[in-house]
């Protein structure tokens, strides 16, 4: 398997994640159903959400932006791999895409801390300790 095939395979995975992200956004915003794969981390369950409508308001647009970024970048990357080398434009798009993913993860973490009950914090978990001690 050469690098073009390997990156093409990864691009198809990102494309699938983008499609699933749009589906998750639809289910969250329209039907108020939380999909665990894209929206929850750790031991949280959809049933333990304290306010699904508030969670949907806080996360919905951000999820759609991240999903759209996945779709656009995967299509751009497939074009770059199989049709024409995009050069520096491709690398700028990749940095922008990774920045959007980091932003989404930070915002999702804040929403999870706000709308899901706090679980016992283990002693070495500094991120959870700082977030829980703010209240």
C-alpha positions in Angstrom: 0.0 0.0 0.0 1.6 3.3 -1.1 1.1 6.6 0.7 -1.6 7.8 -1.7 -3.8 4.8 -1.0 -3.1 5.1 2.8 -4.1 8.8 2.8 -7.0 8.1 0.6 -8.2 5.4 3.0 -7.9 7.9 5.9 -9.8 10.5 3.8 -12.7 8.1 3.4 -12.8 7.6 7.2 -12.9 11.3 7.8 -15.6 11.6 5.1 -17.6 9.0 6.9 -17.1 10.8 10.3 -18.3 14.0 8.7 -21.5 12.3 7.4 -22.1 10.7 10.8 -21.5 14.1 12.4 -24.2 15.7 10.3 -26.5 12.9 11.3 -25.6 13.4 14.9 -26.3 17.1 14.6 -29.7 16.4 13.0 -30.7 13.9 15.8 -29.5 16.3 18.5 -31.1 19.5 17.2 -34.3 18.1 15.7 -35.1 15.1 17.8 -33.1 15.9 21.0 -31.4 12.5 20.9 -27.8 12.5 22.0 -25.5 10.2 20.0 -22.7 8.9 22.2 -20.0 8.5 19.6 -19.6 12.3 18.8 -21.0 14.0 21.8 -20.1 12.1 25.0 -16.9 11.0 26.5 -15.9 8.7 29.4 -18.7 7.1 31.3 -21.4 9.6 30.4 -24.6 8.2 29.0 -27.3 10.1 27.0 -29.8 9.4 29.8 -27.7 11.3 32.4 -27.9 14.6 30.6 -29.5 17.2 33.0 -30.9 19.4 30.1 -30.9 18.0 26.6 -32.3 21.2 25.1 -29.6 23.3 26.7 -27.0 20.8 25.6 -28.3 20.9 22.1 -28.3 24.7 22.1 -24.7 24.8 23.3 -23.3 22.1 21.1 -25.5 22.0 18.0 -23.9 24.7 15.9 -20.4 23.7 16.9 -21.1 20.1 15.9 -22.4 21.2 12.5 -19.3 23.3 11.9 -16.9 20.5 12.9 -18.9 18.0 10.7 -18.8 20.4 7.7 -15.1 20.9 8.2 -14.6 17.1 8.1 -16.6 16.8 4.9 -14.9 19.7 3.1 -11.4 18.7 4.2 -11.9 15.0 3.3 -13.1 15.9 -0.2 -10.3 18.4 -0.6 -7.8 15.8 0.5 -9.2 13.2 -1.8 -8.9 15.6 -4.7 -5.3 16.4 -3.6 -4.4 12.7 -3.4 -6.0 11.5 -6.7 -6.4 14.4 -9.0 -4.1 17.3 -8.6 -1.5 18.4 -6.0 -2.8 21.5 -4.2 0.5 22.5 -2.7 0.5 25.1 0.1 -3.3 25.5 -0.1 -3.7 21.9 1.1 -1.4 22.5 4.1 -3.3 25.7 5.1 -6.6 23.8 4.9 -5.2 21.0 7.0 -4.0 23.4 9.7 -7.4 25.1 9.7 -9.2 21.7 9.9 -7.1 20.6 12.8 -7.7 24.0 14.6 -11.5 23.5 14.1 -11.3 20.0 15.6 -9.3 21.3 18.7 -11.8 24.1 19.1 -14.7 21.6 18.9 -13.2 19.3 21.5 -12.6 22.2 23.9 -16.2 23.4 23.5 -17.6 19.9 23.8 -15.6 19.3 27.0 -17.1 22.5 28.5 -20.7 21.4 27.5 -20.1 17.9 29.0 -19.0 19.4 32.3 -22.0 21.7 32.4 -24.8 19.3 31.4 -23.7 16.0 32.8 -23.5 15.0 36.5 -20.1 15.1 37.9 -18.5 11.7 38.4 -16.0 11.1 41.2 -12.6 12.5 40.3 -9.5 10.4 40.5 -6.6 11.9 42.3 -4.3 12.4 39.3 -6.9 14.0 37.0 -5.9 17.7 37.0 -8.2 18.8 34.2 -11.3 17.5 36.0 -10.2 18.8 39.3 -9.8 22.4 38.0 -13.1 22.3 36.2 -15.0 20.9 39.2 -13.4 23.3 41.6 -14.6 26.4 39.7 -18.0 26.1 41.3 
